């Protein structure tokens, strides 16, 4: 598999990674009513509930989504601007 720069390279690196994926939980467990995301880790309640049942590949996909959410929040002037998923 050939990896290209940026997002594709990150995706390739994640696919090749064999280590277990750690939970993104950082013990700040509050769900934002506007986004539906945990204010600490940015997961949805569904993602939190399913985490222990996901295989590592699916966990990596969730982590990629979390990074995308984090970027959206940083680009937005207000967290409340983000719609619930």
C-alpha angles and dihedrals in degrees: 000000000000116000123212127201125281122005095002091052090051090049091051092048091051092049092051094046112103101182119109114265113243120224112264090220112129096180095257095117111177125124114224108228093214099049102024088226128125107255090223106045101010094232122138120241088255092053090048092049095046097042097098091050096050122098118234094263091055091045089054089052090053090050090053089052090049090054090051091050091049090053091049091052092048091050094048120084090219133023089221089066090071115095121226111264 
